[in-house]
Amino acid sequence: MARRDEPQQGPRRRGRSERRGSTPRHLPGNLRPGSRSGGRERRDPAAPRPRFTQRMVVLVLVLAVLVVSYASSMRAYLDQRSHINDLKAQIASSQTEISTLEREKRRWKDEAYVEAQARERLGWVMPGETSYQVIDRDGKPLERTDELTDPDSVPEVATDAWWDKVWTTVEVADHPEKLDNPAEQIDPPTPSSGD
């Protein structure tokens, strides 16, 4: 009897290798012994693929390691940037303070400034001048409190415009105030006792 897989031929002779019960040369399907697939079975294309493959797990692990290493590097970078900004602000304030002190040093080289400071701070006077000091009820000298006020702290007084004042005088002149009896408002003279 001939197999369905094999083409029908005439009577065949069986060789030495072909005996009953031995494996046939042709296996059904693509499964051959020693094939290049290494014994893997082919998957059915309609079967669902697994969500996480080994490649995906390795890729996720590599990405996680990269994110952690870059996050720590980014944090160090941001810390250094904030430290640099703090140092720049400190340098700017130091330079401002240095310029103020240099200006003060130049002022102390001026004799008029030194004289004014000696008068103000120490109470010294030039030869021939007389110094006066104001004391309070307790006999203690009064402190200097003469300070100019800040112009921004003084409230502005709203004044009327000059033309409003002129118009008001015109209206008052046009409608004078009426007095009841001017003679009653004058006090009579008091009699003198010596006459």
Secondary structure, DSSP 8 states (H G I E B T S, - for coil): ---SSS---S-----SS--TTS--SS-STT--TT-TTTT-----TTS---SS-HHHHHHHHHHHHHHHHHHHHHHHHHHHHHHHHHHHHHHHHHHHHHHHHHHHHHHHTSHHHHHHHIIIII----TT------B-TTS-B---------TTTS-------HHHHHHHHHHHHHS----S-HHHHS------TT-
